[in-house]
Amino acid sequence: MENAALQSIHVHPVKAFRGHAPREAVVDPWGLAGDRRWTLIDDGGKVVTQREQPRLALAAAELLPGGGVRLSAPGRVPLTVSVPEPAGTVPVNIFGTKVEAVPAPEAAHAWCSAYLRMDVRLVHMDDPATRRPVDPEYALPGETVSFADGYPLLVATTASLDALNSLIAEGSHAHEGPLPMNRFRPNVVVAGTEAWAEDHWSRISVGEVVFRVAKASGRCVVTTVDQDTAVRGREPLRTLARHRKVGARLLFGQNLVPLSPGTIRVGDPVRVLE
């Protein structure tokens, strides 16, 4: 790990939309600044992701100063959405957990609904310090998360992706590979490790910021969505099921919780502390 370094940073301002790759990012206790503070919900309040709507892979969200977003998608005129005033909240159901969020203006609902051809609303998490605790089975007291799947950050390594792609190349769906890292939608990508080295991390530092490794990331059908075409395939789940299955979970990457504030930058050294 002497040469391990932060290769890239990825911020997704709206959950399930494509994001952007800044050269540096502030680390808040609940994740990278601006990451997944917005999400779409259906008319029942349930979060809408690429699980149900793979076309979200083609929609992009650019983070603006102050926390607003600029939305763009094929066939739609881009729309700028400011952070809504916290005049009232609506209930959001994210994987069975109820969270309160502030609805965006009607124009944002109309824009997103027209793109997906279904009734959705765009909502904003106004206070990530209090709204949504991390799963208590894997959390320390007071840890919270934005609208990310379950934890503040997700880390993946280039060596593990290379190893996975080698396994895909040996299988019956080799034509689907090699897969790019964006299939896994990580926040931070680390280069210079051994394959699957992250399985053994408990605490790491990226530059000046220390992270607790909470648990391995169980992968879902979103990883089968080509992020450039929104077309679904069979990989990587088919190969993960053969080689990376633990119980009912198919593992790739690790979930992180920040233990200290700070800023991370591409090129920062990554060290295993325990």
LUMNULO-796605 format. One record per residue (C-alpha): residue number from 1; x, y, z; residue in one letter. Coordinates in steps of 0.25 Angstrom, whole numbers, plus 5000, padded with zeros to 4 digits. Example, Ala and Ser with C-alpha at 12.3 -4.5 7.8 and 13.67 -1.06 7.14 Angstrom:
NODE   seq   east   north     up   type
NODE     1   5049    4982   5031      A
NODE     2   5055    4996   5029      S
END
This chain:
NODE   seq   east   north     up   type
NODE     1   5000    5000   5000      M
NODE     2   5012    5009   5000      E
NODE     3   5008    5015   4986      N
NODE     4   4993    5015   4988      A
NODE     5   4987    5028   4985      A
NODE     6   4973    5035   4982      L
NODE     7   4971    5033   4967      Q
NODE     8   4958    5040   4966      S
NODE     9   4946    5047   4973      I
NODE    10   4931    5045   4969      H
NODE    11   4920    5054   4974      V
NODE    12   4906    5051   4970      H
NODE    13   4897    5063   4975      P
NODE    14   4884    5056   4971      V
NODE    15   4883    5041   4975      K
NODE    16   4883    5032   4962      A
NODE    17   4887    5043   4953      F
NODE    18   4901    5044   4947      R
NODE    19   4910    5053   4955      G
NODE    20   4923    5059   4953      H
NODE    21   4938    5057   4956      A
NODE    22   4944    5069   4964      P
NODE    23   4959    5069   4967      R
NODE    24   4956    5072   4982      E
NODE    25   4944    5071   4991      A
NODE    26   4941    5075   5005      V
NODE    27   4937    5063   5014      V
NODE    28   4925    5065   5023      D
NODE    29   4921    5055   5034      P
NODE    30   4910    5050   5025      W
NODE    31   4918    5049   5012      G
NODE    32   4925    5058   5001      L
NODE    33   4919    5072   5001      A
NODE    34   4907    5072   4992      G
NODE    35   4907    5057   4989      D
NODE    36   4893    5051   4988      R
NODE    37   4886    5063   4996      R
NODE    38   4875    5062   4985      W
NODE    39   4866    5050   4981      T
NODE    40   4854    5047   4973      L
NODE    41   4841    5041   4980      I
NODE    42   4829    5035   4974      D
NODE    43   4815    5038   4977      D
NODE    44   4815    5029   4989      G
NODE    45   4828    5036   4995      G
NODE    46   4837    5024   4991      K
NODE    47   4851    5028   4985      V
NODE    48   4853    5025   4970      V
NODE    49   4866    5020   4966      T
NODE    50   4872    5013   4954      Q
NODE    51   4867    5000   4959      R
NODE    52   4853    5004   4954      E
NODE    53   4857    5015   4944      Q
NODE    54   4870    5012   4937      P
NODE    55   4868    5024   4928      R
NODE    56   4873    5032   4940      L
NODE    57   4887    5028   4936      A
NODE    58   4886    5038   4925      L
NODE    59   4881    5050   4933      A
NODE    60   4892    5058   4939      A
NODE    61   4892    5068   4951      A
NODE    62   4903    5078   4953      E
NODE    63   4905    5084   4967      L
NODE    64   4904    5099   4968      L
NODE    65   4909    5109   4978      P
NODE    66   4900    5109   4990      G
NODE    67   4895    5094   4988      G
NODE    68   4886    5096   4976      G
NODE    69   4887    5087   4964      V
NODE    70   4886    5089   4949      R
NODE    71   4879    5077   4943      L
NODE    72   4880    5072   4928      S
NODE    73   4875    5060   4921      A
NODE    74   4873    5056   4906      P
NODE    75   4862    5063   4900      G
NODE    76   4860    5073   4911      R
NODE    77   4864    5088   4913      V
NODE    78   4874    5089   4925      P
NODE    79   4867    5094   4938      L
NODE    80   4874    5101   4949      T
NODE    81   4868    5097   4963      V
NODE    82   4871    5105   4975      S
NODE    83   4871    5099   4989      V
NODE    84   4857    5101   4994      P
NODE    85   4853    5108   5006      E
NODE    86   4850    5099   5018      P
NODE    87   4836    5103   5019      A
NODE    88   4831    5089   5021      G
NODE    89   4835    5075   5018      T
NODE    90   4829    5062   5012      V
NODE    91   4832    5048   5016      P
NODE    92   4842    5040   5008      V
NODE    93   4843    5025   5008      N
NODE    94   4857    5021   5005      I
NODE    95   4859    5005   5006      F
NODE    96   4848    5004   5017      G
NODE    97   4853    5016   5025      T
NODE    98   4845    5028   5027      K
NODE    99   4852    5042   5025      V
NODE   100   4847    5056   5024      E
NODE   101   4851    5065   5012      A
NODE   102   4848    5078   5006      V
NODE   103   4841    5078   4992      P
NODE   104   4847    5086   4981      A
NODE   105   4839    5096   4973      P
NODE   106   4828    5090   4964      E
NODE   107   4836    5093   4951      A
NODE   108   4846    5083   4956      A
NODE   109   4835    5072   4958      H
NODE   110   4830    5075   4944      A
NODE   111   4843    5074   4938      W
NODE   112   4847    5061   4944      C
NODE   113   4833    5055   4942      S
NODE   114   4833    5059   4927      A
NODE   115   4847    5052   4925      Y
NODE   116   4843    5039   4932      L
NODE   117   4829    5039   4928      R
NODE   118   4824    5036   4942      M
NODE   119   4819    5045   4953      D
NODE   120   4831    5048   4962      V
NODE   121   4836    5059   4971      R
NODE   122   4850    5065   4974      L
NODE   123   4853    5067   4989      V
NODE   124   4865    5072   4996      H
NODE   125   4871    5067   5010      M
NODE   126   4871    5080   5017      D
NODE   127   4878    5075   5030      D
NODE   128   4887    5063   5028      P
NODE   129   4893    5064   5042      A
NODE   130   4879    5060   5048      T
NODE   131   4870    5054   5037      R
NODE   132   4875    5040   5034      R
NODE   133   4884    5031   5044      P
NODE   134   4893    5021   5038      V
NODE   135   4888    5006   5040      D
NODE   136   4890    5005   5055      P
NODE   137   4896    4990   5053      E
NODE   138   4908    4996   5046      Y
NODE   139   4908    5011   5052      A
NODE   140   4914    5018   5063      L
NODE   141   4905    5027   5071      P
NODE   142   4901    5040   5064      G
NODE   143   4906    5036   5050      E
NODE   144   4897    5040   5039      T
NODE   145   4896    5039   5024      V
NODE   146   4890    5047   5012      S
NODE   147   4881    5040   5001      F
NODE   148   4893    5030   4998      A
NODE   149   4889    5016   4999      D
NODE   150   4893    5014   5013      G
NODE   151   4907    5020   5017      Y
NODE   152   4914    5033   5015      P
NODE   153   4924    5029   5005      L
NODE   154   4927    5017   4996      L
NODE   155   4941    5013   4992      V
NODE   156   4946    5004   4981      A
NODE   157   4960    5001   4976      T
NODE   158   4965    5000   4962      T
NODE   159   4972    4987   4965      A
NODE   160   4959    4980   4969      S
NODE   161   4952    4985   4956      L
NODE   162   4963    4979   4948      D
NODE   163   4962    4966   4955      A
NODE   164   4947    4966   4953      L
NODE   165   4948    4969   4939      N
NODE   166   4958    4957   4937      S
NODE   167   4947    4948   4943      L
NODE   168   4936    4954   4934      I
NODE   169   4945    4951   4922      A
NODE   170   4946    4936   4926      E
NODE   171   4931    4935   4927      G
NODE   172   4919    4933   4917      S
NODE   173   4916    4948   4916      H
NODE   174   4930    4952   4913      A
NODE   175   4925    4961   4902      H
NODE   176   4919    4970   4913      E
NODE   177   4933    4974   4919      G
NODE   178   4942    4980   4922      P
NODE   179   4933    4989   4931      L
NODE   180   4936    5003   4935      P
NODE   181   4937    5008   4949      M
NODE   182   4924    5016   4947      N
NODE   183   4916    5004   4948      R
NODE   184   4918    5004   4963      F
NODE   185   4916    5019   4965      R
NODE   186   4927    5020   4976      P
NODE   187   4931    5033   4983      N
NODE   188   4946    5030   4983      V
NODE   189   4954    5022   4975      V
NODE   190   4968    5017   4980      V
NODE   191   4979    5012   4971      A
NODE   192   4992    5005   4975      G
NODE   193   4986    4994   4984      T
NODE   194   4986    4979   4982      E
NODE   195   4973    4973   4977      A
NODE   196   4962    4972   4988      W
NODE   197   4972    4978   4998      A
NODE   198   4960    4987   5003      E
NODE   199   4953    4974   5008      D
NODE   200   4963    4975   5020      H
NODE   201   4963    4990   5023      W
NODE   202   4957    4995   5037      S
NODE   203   4962    5009   5037      R
NODE   204   4968    5017   5026      I
NODE   205   4973    5031   5023      S
NODE   206   4972    5039   5010      V
NODE   207   4981    5051   5011      G
NODE   208   4977    5058   5024      E
NODE   209   4963    5051   5026      V
NODE   210   4962    5038   5034      V
NODE   211   4950    5028   5030      F
NODE   212   4944    5016   5037      R
NODE   213   4942    5004   5028      V
NODE   214   4927    5001   5032      A
NODE   215   4924    4988   5024      K
NODE   216   4926    4983   5010      A
NODE   217   4916    4988   4999      S
NODE   218   4906    4978   4994      G
NODE   219   4903    4981   4980      R
NODE   220   4889    4982   4973      C
NODE   221   4884    4982   4959      V
NODE   222   4888    4997   4957      V
NODE   223   4902    4991   4954      T
NODE   224   4897    4984   4941      T
NODE   225   4892    4997   4935      V
NODE   226   4902    5003   4925      D
NODE   227   4903    5017   4930      Q
NODE   228   4905    5023   4915      D
NODE   229   4893    5016   4909      T
NODE   230   4884    5012   4920      A
NODE   231   4883    4998   4915      V
NODE   232   4883    4986   4925      R
NODE   233   4892    4974   4924      G
NODE   234   4896    4962   4932      R
NODE   235   4909    4966   4937      E
NODE   236   4915    4969   4947      P
NODE   237   4905    4962   4956      L
NODE   238   4906    4948   4949      R
NODE   239   4921    4948   4952      T
NODE   240   4920    4954   4966      L
NODE   241   4910    4943   4969      A
NODE   242   4921    4932   4965      R
NODE   243   4933    4939   4972      H
NODE   244   4929    4949   4982      R
NODE   245   4916    4944   4989      K
NODE   246   4915    4944   5004      V
NODE   247   4902    4940   5009      G
NODE   248   4892    4947   5000      A
NODE   249   4901    4958   4997      R
NODE   250   4909    4961   4984      L
NODE   251   4921    4969   4989      L
NODE   252   4929    4980   4982      F
NODE   253   4935    4992   4989      G
NODE   254   4934    4997   5004      Q
NODE   255   4925    5006   5011      N
NODE   256   4932    5018   5018      L
NODE   257   4929    5027   5030      V
NODE   258   4937    5039   5032      P
NODE   259   4944    5040   5046      L
NODE   260   4950    5054   5044      S
NODE   261   4946    5066   5035      P
NODE   262   4955    5071   5024      G
NODE   263   4957    5072   5009      T
NODE   264   4962    5061   5000      I
NODE   265   4969    5063   4987      R
NODE   266   4972    5054   4975      V
NODE   267   4986    5049   4977      G
NODE   268   4985    5049   4992      D
NODE   269   4992    5037   4999      P
NODE   270   4983    5026   5004      V
NODE   271   4988    5019   5016      R
NODE   272   4983    5007   5024      V
NODE   273   4983    5010   5039      L
NODE   274   4977    4997   5043      E
END
